[in-house]
Amino acid sequence: MNQFTPYNIYGIIGYPLGHSMSPLIHTTSFQDYNIPAVLVPFATPPQEIAALFKSVRLLNIRGLCVTIPHKQTIIPYLDEVTEHVKKAGAANLVYWHGDKLCGDNTDIVGFMEPLKSKKLSAEYNKVLLLGAGGAARAAVVGLQELGYTNITVTDIADDSAQILANEFNLKTIKWEDRGEVEAQIIINSTPLGMTGKFEEQTPYKQAWFKGKGVAYDIVYTPYNTRFRQEAEQAGWESISGREMFIGQANAQFKIWTGKDLSERAKQAVIDALTKK
């Protein structure tokens, strides 16, 4: 009689979760390495976070990807967090280290990689960051680790931008004045442009793109966001959230398994997003 090996359960938590590619990229990699595991979506409203973490401990769920709006609110439910979580004040990964439930922020590594690969000249030194949530915090930590010091942040909620600015020594500008900021790197860390009710929106008007620069959209579904399309039409380069997503997912998978994502898994996400 063959012994049955039960699958390890991993999950992604967020609310809503319709756009996530995490189940595809991680479960495909588990399959390719013959690891008996699966990653499933747990759509978790904010009021159910405490119950979710009780379930993680009770059912021995082996890890979680964490997305909007839980990257900051999960921290009190963890036993230990990494320095990147402490710096960013946000976590996008939950994993076990022995009997301790731990948190890390792989968004920072995932965010930095595409910018590093661009090898931008020194004239690309002014950054405008649109949005001040959990993803923005990861972006700021990554930018500062890469040596960027002239960073202006803006958010539709002025107090959110000011809190981030005070913590990381950034400049701020009112949301309605964001088109007046001189910047060579503009980063969208808002949900504007994401598949769903925001898909036709953009946080930045095409007429505001001046000179040369790089538009970096953290949104990865759809692949061709309005923000990136309009930036390219204005003669700017662009970075898709797809690169950041694959980078941060690879770091997550490596923490869980010690392995890089399989090439088939990365290609599956590229194919899925290209069709969108």
Contacts in CASP RR format, 6 or more apart in sequence:
PFRMAT RR
TARGET T0000
AUTHOR 0000-0000-0000
METHOD contacts of the structure
MODEL  1
MNQFTPYNIYGIIGYPLGHSMSPLIHTTSFQDYNIPAVLVPFATPPQEIA
ALFKSVRLLNIRGLCVTIPHKQTIIPYLDEVTEHVKKAGAANLVYWHGDK
LCGDNTDIVGFMEPLKSKKLSAEYNKVLLLGAGGAARAAVVGLQELGYTN
ITVTDIADDSAQILANEFNLKTIKWEDRGEVEAQIIINSTPLGMTGKFEE
QTPYKQAWFKGKGVAYDIVYTPYNTRFRQEAEQAGWESISGREMFIGQAN
AQFKIWTGKDLSERAKQAVIDALTKK
5 36 0 8 1.000
6 36 0 8 1.000
7 36 0 8 1.000
7 37 0 8 1.000
7 38 0 8 1.000
8 35 0 8 1.000
8 36 0 8 1.000
8 37 0 8 1.000
8 38 0 8 1.000
8 62 0 8 1.000
9 37 0 8 1.000
9 38 0 8 1.000
9 40 0 8 1.000
9 59 0 8 1.000
9 61 0 8 1.000
9 62 0 8 1.000
10 26 0 8 1.000
10 37 0 8 1.000
10 38 0 8 1.000
10 39 0 8 1.000
10 40 0 8 1.000
10 61 0 8 1.000
10 62 0 8 1.000
10 63 0 8 1.000
10 64 0 8 1.000
10 65 0 8 1.000
10 256 0 8 1.000
11 22 0 8 1.000
11 23 0 8 1.000
11 39 0 8 1.000
11 40 0 8 1.000
11 41 0 8 1.000
11 42 0 8 1.000
11 61 0 8 1.000
11 63 0 8 1.000
11 64 0 8 1.000
11 65 0 8 1.000
12 20 0 8 1.000
12 22 0 8 1.000
12 23 0 8 1.000
12 39 0 8 1.000
12 40 0 8 1.000
12 41 0 8 1.000
12 42 0 8 1.000
12 64 0 8 1.000
12 65 0 8 1.000
12 66 0 8 1.000
12 67 0 8 1.000
13 42 0 8 1.000
13 43 0 8 1.000
13 44 0 8 1.000
13 49 0 8 1.000
13 52 0 8 1.000
13 64 0 8 1.000
13 65 0 8 1.000
13 66 0 8 1.000
13 67 0 8 1.000
13 70 0 8 1.000
13 74 0 8 1.000
14 42 0 8 1.000
14 43 0 8 1.000
14 44 0 8 1.000
14 66 0 8 1.000
14 67 0 8 1.000
14 68 0 8 1.000
14 69 0 8 1.000
14 70 0 8 1.000
15 43 0 8 1.000
15 44 0 8 1.000
15 45 0 8 1.000
15 46 0 8 1.000
15 68 0 8 1.000
15 69 0 8 1.000
15 70 0 8 1.000
16 43 0 8 1.000
17 41 0 8 1.000
17 42 0 8 1.000
17 43 0 8 1.000
17 67 0 8 1.000
18 41 0 8 1.000
18 43 0 8 1.000
18 195 0 8 1.000
19 194 0 8 1.000
19 195 0 8 1.000
19 196 0 8 1.000
19 221 0 8 1.000
20 41 0 8 1.000
20 65 0 8 1.000
20 67 0 8 1.000
21 220 0 8 1.000
21 221 0 8 1.000
21 245 0 8 1.000
21 269 0 8 1.000
21 272 0 8 1.000
21 273 0 8 1.000
22 39 0 8 1.000
22 41 0 8 1.000
22 65 0 8 1.000
22 67 0 8 1.000
22 249 0 8 1.000
23 39 0 8 1.000
23 40 0 8 1.000
23 41 0 8 1.000
24 265 0 8 1.000
24 268 0 8 1.000
24 269 0 8 1.000
24 272 0 8 1.000
25 246 0 8 1.000
25 249 0 8 1.000
25 253 0 8 1.000
25 261 0 8 1.000
25 265 0 8 1.000
25 266 0 8 1.000
25 268 0 8 1.000
25 269 0 8 1.000
26 39 0 8 1.000
26 65 0 8 1.000
26 249 0 8 1.000
26 252 0 8 1.000
26 253 0 8 1.000
26 261 0 8 1.000
26 265 0 8 1.000
27 37 0 8 1.000
27 38 0 8 1.000
27 39 0 8 1.000
28 262 0 8 1.000
28 264 0 8 1.000
28 265 0 8 1.000
28 268 0 8 1.000
29 35 0 8 1.000
29 253 0 8 1.000
29 257 0 8 1.000
29 259 0 8 1.000
29 261 0 8 1.000
29 262 0 8 1.000
29 265 0 8 1.000
30 36 0 8 1.000
30 37 0 8 1.000
30 38 0 8 1.000
30 39 0 8 1.000
32 262 0 8 1.000
32 264 0 8 1.000
32 265 0 8 1.000
33 257 0 8 1.000
33 259 0 8 1.000
33 262 0 8 1.000
35 257 0 8 1.000
37 62 0 8 1.000
39 65 0 8 1.000
42 52 0 8 1.000
42 64 0 8 1.000
44 52 0 8 1.000
44 70 0 8 1.000
46 69 0 8 1.000
46 70 0 8 1.000
46 73 0 8 1.000
49 70 0 8 1.000
49 73 0 8 1.000
49 74 0 8 1.000
49 77 0 8 1.000
50 77 0 8 1.000
53 74 0 8 1.000
53 77 0 8 1.000
53 101 0 8 1.000
55 61 0 8 1.000
56 63 0 8 1.000
56 64 0 8 1.000
56 94 0 8 1.000
56 101 0 8 1.000
57 101 0 8 1.000
62 95 0 8 1.000
62 96 0 8 1.000
62 256 0 8 1.000
63 93 0 8 1.000
63 94 0 8 1.000
63 95 0 8 1.000
63 96 0 8 1.000
63 256 0 8 1.000
64 93 0 8 1.000
64 94 0 8 1.000
65 92 0 8 1.000
65 93 0 8 1.000
65 249 0 8 1.000
65 252 0 8 1.000
66 74 0 8 1.000
66 91 0 8 1.000
66 92 0 8 1.000
66 93 0 8 1.000
66 94 0 8 1.000
67 92 0 8 1.000
68 134 0 8 1.000
68 135 0 8 1.000
68 191 0 8 1.000
71 90 0 8 1.000
71 91 0 8 1.000
71 92 0 8 1.000
71 105 0 8 1.000
71 107 0 8 1.000
71 134 0 8 1.000
71 135 0 8 1.000
72 89 0 8 1.000
72 90 0 8 1.000
72 91 0 8 1.000
72 133 0 8 1.000
72 134 0 8 1.000
74 91 0 8 1.000
74 94 0 8 1.000
75 81 0 8 1.000
75 85 0 8 1.000
75 89 0 8 1.000
75 90 0 8 1.000
75 91 0 8 1.000
75 103 0 8 1.000
77 101 0 8 1.000
78 91 0 8 1.000
78 94 0 8 1.000
78 101 0 8 1.000
78 102 0 8 1.000
78 103 0 8 1.000
79 100 0 8 1.000
79 101 0 8 1.000
79 102 0 8 1.000
80 97 0 8 1.000
80 100 0 8 1.000
80 101 0 8 1.000
80 102 0 8 1.000
80 103 0 8 1.000
81 91 0 8 1.000
81 102 0 8 1.000
81 103 0 8 1.000
81 104 0 8 1.000
82 102 0 8 1.000
82 103 0 8 1.000
82 104 0 8 1.000
82 105 0 8 1.000
84 104 0 8 1.000
84 105 0 8 1.000
84 108 0 8 1.000
84 141 0 8 1.000
85 91 0 8 1.000
85 103 0 8 1.000
85 104 0 8 1.000
85 105 0 8 1.000
87 105 0 8 1.000
87 108 0 8 1.000
87 141 0 8 1.000
88 105 0 8 1.000
88 107 0 8 1.000
88 108 0 8 1.000
88 134 0 8 1.000
88 137 0 8 1.000
88 138 0 8 1.000
88 140 0 8 1.000
88 141 0 8 1.000
89 105 0 8 1.000
89 134 0 8 1.000
89 137 0 8 1.000
90 105 0 8 1.000
90 107 0 8 1.000
90 133 0 8 1.000
90 134 0 8 1.000
90 135 0 8 1.000
90 137 0 8 1.000
90 138 0 8 1.000
91 103 0 8 1.000
91 104 0 8 1.000
91 105 0 8 1.000
92 104 0 8 1.000
92 105 0 8 1.000
92 106 0 8 1.000
92 107 0 8 1.000
92 138 0 8 1.000
92 248 0 8 1.000
92 252 0 8 1.000
93 103 0 8 1.000
93 104 0 8 1.000
93 105 0 8 1.000
93 106 0 8 1.000
93 251 0 8 1.000
93 252 0 8 1.000
93 255 0 8 1.000
94 101 0 8 1.000
94 102 0 8 1.000
94 103 0 8 1.000
95 101 0 8 1.000
95 102 0 8 1.000
95 103 0 8 1.000
95 104 0 8 1.000
95 255 0 8 1.000
95 256 0 8 1.000
96 102 0 8 1.000
104 251 0 8 1.000
104 255 0 8 1.000
105 138 0 8 1.000
105 141 0 8 1.000
106 247 0 8 1.000
106 248 0 8 1.000
106 249 0 8 1.000
106 251 0 8 1.000
106 252 0 8 1.000
106 255 0 8 1.000
107 135 0 8 1.000
107 138 0 8 1.000
107 139 0 8 1.000
107 244 0 8 1.000
107 248 0 8 1.000
108 138 0 8 1.000
108 141 0 8 1.000
108 142 0 8 1.000
108 145 0 8 1.000
109 247 0 8 1.000
109 248 0 8 1.000
109 251 0 8 1.000
110 243 0 8 1.000
110 244 0 8 1.000
110 247 0 8 1.000
110 248 0 8 1.000
110 251 0 8 1.000
111 138 0 8 1.000
111 139 0 8 1.000
111 142 0 8 1.000
111 218 0 8 1.000
111 244 0 8 1.000
111 248 0 8 1.000
112 142 0 8 1.000
112 145 0 8 1.000
112 146 0 8 1.000
113 243 0 8 1.000
113 244 0 8 1.000
113 247 0 8 1.000
114 216 0 8 1.000
114 239 0 8 1.000
114 243 0 8 1.000
114 244 0 8 1.000
115 143 0 8 1.000
115 146 0 8 1.000
115 185 0 8 1.000
115 214 0 8 1.000
115 216 0 8 1.000
115 239 0 8 1.000
116 146 0 8 1.000
118 214 0 8 1.000
118 237 0 8 1.000
118 239 0 8 1.000
120 185 0 8 1.000
120 214 0 8 1.000
123 184 0 8 1.000
124 184 0 8 1.000
124 185 0 8 1.000
124 213 0 8 1.000
124 214 0 8 1.000
125 148 0 8 1.000
125 150 0 8 1.000
125 184 0 8 1.000
126 150 0 8 1.000
126 152 0 8 1.000
126 181 0 8 1.000
126 182 0 8 1.000
126 183 0 8 1.000
126 184 0 8 1.000
126 185 0 8 1.000
127 143 0 8 1.000
127 148 0 8 1.000
127 150 0 8 1.000
127 151 0 8 1.000
127 152 0 8 1.000
127 183 0 8 1.000
127 184 0 8 1.000
127 185 0 8 1.000
127 186 0 8 1.000
127 187 0 8 1.000
128 151 0 8 1.000
128 152 0 8 1.000
128 153 0 8 1.000
128 154 0 8 1.000
128 178 0 8 1.000
128 181 0 8 1.000
128 183 0 8 1.000
128 185 0 8 1.000
128 186 0 8 1.000
128 187 0 8 1.000
129 136 0 8 1.000
129 139 0 8 1.000
129 140 0 8 1.000
129 143 0 8 1.000
129 151 0 8 1.000
129 152 0 8 1.000
129 153 0 8 1.000
129 154 0 8 1.000
129 170 0 8 1.000
129 187 0 8 1.000
129 189 0 8 1.000
130 154 0 8 1.000
130 155 0 8 1.000
130 178 0 8 1.000
130 186 0 8 1.000
130 187 0 8 1.000
130 188 0 8 1.000
130 189 0 8 1.000
130 190 0 8 1.000
130 203 0 8 1.000
130 204 0 8 1.000
131 153 0 8 1.000
131 154 0 8 1.000
131 155 0 8 1.000
131 156 0 8 1.000
131 160 0 8 1.000
131 161 0 8 1.000
131 188 0 8 1.000
131 189 0 8 1.000
131 190 0 8 1.000
131 203 0 8 1.000
132 153 0 8 1.000
132 154 0 8 1.000
132 155 0 8 1.000
132 157 0 8 1.000
132 160 0 8 1.000
132 161 0 8 1.000
132 163 0 8 1.000
132 164 0 8 1.000
132 189 0 8 1.000
133 155 0 8 1.000
133 160 0 8 1.000
133 164 0 8 1.000
133 189 0 8 1.000
134 189 0 8 1.000
135 189 0 8 1.000
135 218 0 8 1.000
136 153 0 8 1.000
136 155 0 8 1.000
136 164 0 8 1.000
136 187 0 8 1.000
136 189 0 8 1.000
137 164 0 8 1.000
139 187 0 8 1.000
139 189 0 8 1.000
139 218 0 8 1.000
140 151 0 8 1.000
140 153 0 8 1.000
140 164 0 8 1.000
140 168 0 8 1.000
140 170 0 8 1.000
141 168 0 8 1.000
143 151 0 8 1.000
144 151 0 8 1.000
144 168 0 8 1.000
148 185 0 8 1.000
150 171 0 8 1.000
151 168 0 8 1.000
151 170 0 8 1.000
151 171 0 8 1.000
152 170 0 8 1.000
152 171 0 8 1.000
152 172 0 8 1.000
152 173 0 8 1.000
152 181 0 8 1.000
152 183 0 8 1.000
153 161 0 8 1.000
153 164 0 8 1.000
153 165 0 8 1.000
153 170 0 8 1.000
153 171 0 8 1.000
153 172 0 8 1.000
154 161 0 8 1.000
154 172 0 8 1.000
154 173 0 8 1.000
154 174 0 8 1.000
154 175 0 8 1.000
154 177 0 8 1.000
154 178 0 8 1.000
154 181 0 8 1.000
155 161 0 8 1.000
155 164 0 8 1.000
155 175 0 8 1.000
155 190 0 8 1.000
156 175 0 8 1.000
156 190 0 8 1.000
158 172 0 8 1.000
158 174 0 8 1.000
158 175 0 8 1.000
161 172 0 8 1.000
161 175 0 8 1.000
162 172 0 8 1.000
164 170 0 8 1.000
165 171 0 8 1.000
165 172 0 8 1.000
173 180 0 8 1.000
173 181 0 8 1.000
178 203 0 8 1.000
178 204 0 8 1.000
178 208 0 8 1.000
179 204 0 8 1.000
179 205 0 8 1.000
179 208 0 8 1.000
182 210 0 8 1.000
184 212 0 8 1.000
184 213 0 8 1.000
184 214 0 8 1.000
185 213 0 8 1.000
185 214 0 8 1.000
185 216 0 8 1.000
186 204 0 8 1.000
186 209 0 8 1.000
186 213 0 8 1.000
186 214 0 8 1.000
186 215 0 8 1.000
186 216 0 8 1.000
186 231 0 8 1.000
187 216 0 8 1.000
187 217 0 8 1.000
187 218 0 8 1.000
188 202 0 8 1.000
188 203 0 8 1.000
188 204 0 8 1.000
188 215 0 8 1.000
188 216 0 8 1.000
188 217 0 8 1.000
188 218 0 8 1.000
188 219 0 8 1.000
188 225 0 8 1.000
188 227 0 8 1.000
189 218 0 8 1.000
190 203 0 8 1.000
191 198 0 8 1.000
191 219 0 8 1.000
192 198 0 8 1.000
192 201 0 8 1.000
192 202 0 8 1.000
192 203 0 8 1.000
192 219 0 8 1.000
192 227 0 8 1.000
193 199 0 8 1.000
193 200 0 8 1.000
193 201 0 8 1.000
193 202 0 8 1.000
193 219 0 8 1.000
193 222 0 8 1.000
193 225 0 8 1.000
193 226 0 8 1.000
193 227 0 8 1.000
194 219 0 8 1.000
194 221 0 8 1.000
194 225 0 8 1.000
195 221 0 8 1.000
195 222 0 8 1.000
195 276 0 8 1.000
199 222 0 8 1.000
199 226 0 8 1.000
200 226 0 8 1.000
201 226 0 8 1.000
202 225 0 8 1.000
202 226 0 8 1.000
202 227 0 8 1.000
202 230 0 8 1.000
203 227 0 8 1.000
204 215 0 8 1.000
204 227 0 8 1.000
204 230 0 8 1.000
204 231 0 8 1.000
205 230 0 8 1.000
206 230 0 8 1.000
206 231 0 8 1.000
206 233 0 8 1.000
206 234 0 8 1.000
209 215 0 8 1.000
209 230 0 8 1.000
209 231 0 8 1.000
209 234 0 8 1.000
209 235 0 8 1.000
209 236 0 8 1.000
211 235 0 8 1.000
211 236 0 8 1.000
212 235 0 8 1.000
212 236 0 8 1.000
212 237 0 8 1.000
213 236 0 8 1.000
213 237 0 8 1.000
214 236 0 8 1.000
214 237 0 8 1.000
214 238 0 8 1.000
214 239 0 8 1.000
215 227 0 8 1.000
215 228 0 8 1.000
215 231 0 8 1.000
215 232 0 8 1.000
215 236 0 8 1.000
215 237 0 8 1.000
215 238 0 8 1.000
215 239 0 8 1.000
216 238 0 8 1.000
216 239 0 8 1.000
216 241 0 8 1.000
217 225 0 8 1.000
217 227 0 8 1.000
217 228 0 8 1.000
217 238 0 8 1.000
217 239 0 8 1.000
217 240 0 8 1.000
217 241 0 8 1.000
218 241 0 8 1.000
218 244 0 8 1.000
219 225 0 8 1.000
219 227 0 8 1.000
219 241 0 8 1.000
220 240 0 8 1.000
220 241 0 8 1.000
220 242 0 8 1.000
220 244 0 8 1.000
220 245 0 8 1.000
220 273 0 8 1.000
221 273 0 8 1.000
221 276 0 8 1.000
222 273 0 8 1.000
222 276 0 8 1.000
223 240 0 8 1.000
223 242 0 8 1.000
223 273 0 8 1.000
223 274 0 8 1.000
223 276 0 8 1.000
225 240 0 8 1.000
228 238 0 8 1.000
228 240 0 8 1.000
231 237 0 8 1.000
231 238 0 8 1.000
232 238 0 8 1.000
242 269 0 8 1.000
242 270 0 8 1.000
242 273 0 8 1.000
245 269 0 8 1.000
246 261 0 8 1.000
246 266 0 8 1.000
246 269 0 8 1.000
246 270 0 8 1.000
249 261 0 8 1.000
250 260 0 8 1.000
250 261 0 8 1.000
250 266 0 8 1.000
253 259 0 8 1.000
253 260 0 8 1.000
253 261 0 8 1.000
254 260 0 8 1.000
END
